[in-house]
């Protein structure tokens, strides 16, 4: 039973560095607005999590398209806030 608990941690490379995450965050924050990715993967073990996410994204796209909700797949900028006291014509 003990070896079952050890198996999930086994694929992690010994040289995996947590700073990979902060480096990626800094890279993304430095990108211009509108060019920042919605999702990134930091997977030093290369355990297939990115592929699983890609399949889930595909299934979600197909489902939302099938039920005529594909507009939910596109990010739209929020409207500019209205200035208090402004008159809307």
C-alpha positions in Angstrom: 0.0 0.0 0.0 2.9 2.4 0.7 4.1 2.2 -2.9 0.7 3.4 -4.1 1.2 6.7 -2.2 4.7 7.1 -3.7 3.8 6.5 -7.3 2.1 9.9 -8.1 5.3 11.8 -6.9 7.7 9.5 -8.8 7.5 11.3 -12.2 8.5 14.7 -10.8 12.0 15.5 -11.9 14.5 16.2 -9.1 15.6 19.4 -10.7 12.0 20.8 -11.0 12.2 24.3 -9.7 9.2 26.2 -8.3 10.6 29.4 -9.8 9.4 28.1 -13.2 5.9 29.2 -12.1 6.9 32.7 -11.0 9.0 33.1 -14.2 6.0 32.2 -16.3 3.7 34.5 -14.3 6.2 37.4 -14.8 6.4 36.6 -18.6 2.6 36.7 -18.9 2.1 39.9 -16.9 4.7 41.6 -19.1 2.6 40.8 -22.2 0.4 43.5 -23.6 -3.3 43.4 -22.6 -5.2 41.3 -25.1 -2.2 39.0 -25.7 -2.1 37.2 -22.4 -3.0 33.6 -22.6 -6.1 32.3 -20.7 -4.2 29.1 -19.6 -0.6 28.0 -19.5 0.9 24.7 -18.3 4.0 24.4 -16.2 4.6 20.7 -16.2 8.3 19.7 -15.7 7.2 16.0 -15.3 5.5 16.1 -18.7 2.8 13.9 -17.3 0.2 14.6 -19.9 -1.8 17.2 -18.1 -1.6 19.6 -21.0 -3.0 17.0 -23.4 -5.8 16.3 -20.9 -6.7 20.0 -20.8 -6.6 20.2 -24.6 -9.1 17.3 -24.9 -11.4 18.9 -22.2 -11.2 22.2 -24.1 -12.2 20.5 -27.4 -15.1 18.7 -25.7 -16.3 21.9 -24.1 -16.1 23.8 -27.5 -18.1 21.0 -29.2 -20.7 20.9 -26.5 -21.2 24.7 -26.4 -21.4 24.8 -30.2 -23.9 22.0 -30.2 -26.2 23.7 -27.7 -25.9 27.0 -29.6 -23.8 28.7 -26.9 -20.6 29.1 -28.8 -20.6 32.8 -28.0 -19.4 31.9 -24.5 -16.2 30.7 -26.0 -15.0 34.2 -27.0 -13.7 36.7 -24.4 -15.2 40.2 -24.9 -13.8 43.3 -23.2 -16.0 44.7 -20.5 -17.7 48.0 -21.4 -16.1 51.1 -20.0 -17.5 52.2 -16.7 -20.0 55.0 -16.8 -19.0 58.3 -15.2 -21.3 59.1 -12.3 -23.6 62.0 -13.3 -22.9 61.6 -17.0 -25.9 62.0 -19.3 -26.4 59.2 -21.8 -28.0 60.4 -25.0 
